[in-house]
Amino acid sequence: MLSIIVFHVLMLVLGLGIASRAIPPQRVENMLGYLHNTIGITTPSREQVRMVALIWIASVVVIVDGCIFLLLFIAKLSNSA
């Protein structure tokens, strides 16, 4: 449970750092460029870097929460039988 809370706090701090420009835009652009090149998709323009980074962070949080929910749901179903 603690790891889930720590994950959410870290993602929130990272998102706030990007949104408030506390993290330098060049560093965010480099990280997104590396991620997008690894996956093989087009890198965003400089004007879109912050928004795309925030979308990536939100997507990761939703995916992780969905996986945890499904794991708990399946575990609950297997215990009730």
N, C-alpha and C positions, 0 to 999 in steps of 0.2 A: 504494500500500500504506500509505503514511504517513497519507493522508487517512482510510482505514478505521480505523486505530488511533486517530487523533485523534477521530473520530466516536464510537467506543465509549468512549473515556475521558470525553468530554464528557457522553455519556448516563449513564455511571456516576456522575459527579460530580453531575449534575442529580438523578438518582434518590436518591443518598445525601443530598443537600441537602434534598430534599422529605421523605424518610423520617425524617431526624434533626431536622426542623423548623428547620434553619438558614435556609432560605428561609421568609419569613413566610407563614403560611397564607392571609392576605388576598390576597397577591400571586398565590399558586397558584390561589386561588378566582377571581380576576379573569381570569387567563389561561385557565382551563378554561371560565369563563362565555363569554368571547369566542369560543373555539374551538367550543363547543357551539352557541352562537347562530349562528355562521357556517354550520355544517353543518345546523342546524335540528333539533337533538335536545335533549332535556330536560337541564337542568343538574343536576348532583348536589347533594345536600344538603351542608351544612357538615361533617357527620360523615364523609361519603364522599369528600370532595375529595382527600385524600392518596392513598387507594387508587385512585381513578379516574385520577389523574395518573400514578401508577406503572404502571397498566395501559396507559395511552396510550404511555408511554415504552418499555415492553417491546414493545408492538405495533409501534412504529416501528422498533425494532432488528430484530425478526424480519422485517418486510417488507423493510427495506434489505438485510439479510443474504441473504434469499431471492432478491432481485433480482440481487445480485452473484453468488450461486451459479449462478443460471440463465444469466446473461451469460457466466460463465466456462465453464460446461458446454456451452453452444451454441458458443462460440468454439473449445473443444477438439474438438467434433464436426466443425466445419467445417474445421479444420486437418488432421484425420486423414484426410480423404477425398482 
